[in-house]
């Protein structure tokens, strides 16, 4: 047993030097399939998202055939929000996840309307939407206005870096990051920050495009992402490069098991993941105790 | 608890054996054992009597770093137990809110707040409400076992009385939650939860038969358990609509059912004897007939 652990450990120690995932730790990092310097990645990612912000939701619907809505629903149902919750949604500029959480909390409140304590709690609910990109946040704020949520106190829009959050330690009940962690420069830093801001019993949930391992489906998926998506981006959003980056960055992201072990290394417990659509996306979850 | 702690110690001990040759290795391991086990520190030191720590030993820097990694892996195992404790604490606290909120997420959220962890933890419980009901079932079983182990009162009773007494003790534990118990039953009957709830009921029935002094392992075993399961469940249902003071009607009903069952057992036994007798009679006359036939 112990021997096996030691060898596994050694392998873990050696393999980063061999495999390309190590680039996440070294001074060079990946931007899609290109290798770029660390400082450049965040700028380049920033540029991509500034470019796509206006068409972001339209393109999401096109690329996933509307499935991304179901994935986000699933994420929120796994979170099981409650009135009075302090939640942080990172990289959620367009507010997709935040609106769903708010909706879910409101429906819980309706269920227990006769209870006056819950009303007070509802006032305390805070959902912080944090995104590094102001353009994306603006899209989200506009959508909130359209939905009549512009004046809702529960929604707080914050511009900030997932690697250096401006929130206090042990201040959040929940942390979600949907389709965001792939784009950061240091995944470990993001995870450490998530662990830091969460309270005891708080949960970390990450929805991310991941790796398909089912034989035939994998080929089809590759074909779709490398031939269809960039062209779709060109036609619909008039921006091929950004969507080329998108599909490449998915392939660069660590596979489910590896990412789960990274979450565990950050200190989370009960680390689990669930594959949706055969691994096209995966929901990882962890608990801070 | 002692068993898990002992396992943990054994585990660490084997780790030391495997990685012998370096003294440096032992210190971090020793520290985790002390930090993680609930044994007293003296017990830990007894486990490693010949420890010598040599800080000047510098030849093992690489391997010691790998053990540090191992430690974190082991460290993760203990939190698993920690998580279960935390979960049990939250669920225990939630039980106090069941009467108000039912067997629901709200009750568990209230319970989590009470025990000082973020209510988000509820989202990590498998099958949500079922977790609460199942916890209650396990808790009741444990209390029943404790009662059996400590109770002198039971030993003076005859088996049929002993069984109805035990079923009564168990059902009385549900009495405070009776207004919400139909909900619990419906949660248990959900297809996702049936395997666990069935197992829990089987364990309960088994425990009651054990306490009643039944050591049979023949086909009777199944019959007995099926009977008792039936009695337990029907009484449980009867109790739901019983408005008599302190469920008096329920206990009368229970006594009658247990008596019926024992009577039936007697009847079945008599029927078997009769059948055997008839069989024997037939056999001898058949023998006689065959004998006559072959004599010719």
Contacts between the chains, C-beta under 8 A, distances in Angstrom:
chain1	res1	chain2	res2	distance
A	1	B	11	7.3
A	1	B	14	6.8
A	2	B	11	7.9
A	2	B	14	5.8
A	2	B	15	4.2
A	2	B	18	4.4
A	2	B	19	6.9
A	2	B	70	7.3
A	3	B	18	5.5
A	5	B	70	5.2
A	5	B	73	6.1
A	6	B	18	7.5
A	6	B	19	7.1
A	6	B	66	6.0
A	6	B	67	7.8
A	6	B	70	6.6
A	9	B	66	5.0
A	9	B	69	4.6
A	9	B	70	6.2
A	9	B	73	7.7
A	10	B	66	6.3
A	12	B	69	7.6
A	13	B	66	7.0
A	13	B	69	7.7
A	78	B	123	6.5
A	79	B	120	7.5
A	79	B	123	5.6
A	80	B	105	6.6
A	80	B	120	7.9
A	80	B	122	6.2
A	80	B	123	3.9
A	80	B	128	7.4
A	82	B	105	7.4
A	82	B	109	5.0
A	82	B	119	5.2
A	82	B	120	7.9
A	82	B	122	7.5
A	85	B	119	7.5
A	85	B	120	7.4
A	108	B	106	8.0
A	112	B	101	7.9
A	112	B	106	6.2
A	173	B	118	4.5
A	173	B	119	6.7
A	173	B	120	4.4
A	174	B	120	5.1
A	198	B	118	7.6
A	199	B	117	7.4
A	199	B	118	4.1
A	199	B	120	7.7
A	200	B	116	7.6
A	200	B	117	5.0
A	200	B	118	6.3
A	201	B	86	7.4
A	201	B	90	8.0
A	201	B	112	6.4
A	201	B	117	3.2
A	201	B	118	3.7
A	201	B	119	7.2
A	201	B	120	5.7
A	201	B	121	3.7
A	202	B	118	4.5
A	202	B	120	4.9
A	202	B	121	7.8
A	203	B	118	7.9
A	203	B	120	4.5
A	203	B	121	7.2
A	203	B	123	5.7
A	203	B	124	6.1
A	264	B	76	6.4
A	265	B	72	7.5
A	269	B	76	7.2
A	269	B	79	4.9
A	269	B	80	7.1
A	269	B	82	7.8
A	269	B	83	5.5
A	270	B	83	6.0
A	270	B	124	5.5
A	285	B	124	7.2
A	287	B	83	7.1
A	287	B	121	6.6
A	287	B	124	4.9
A	289	B	79	6.1
A	289	B	82	5.9
A	289	B	83	5.8
A	289	B	86	5.9
A	289	B	117	7.9
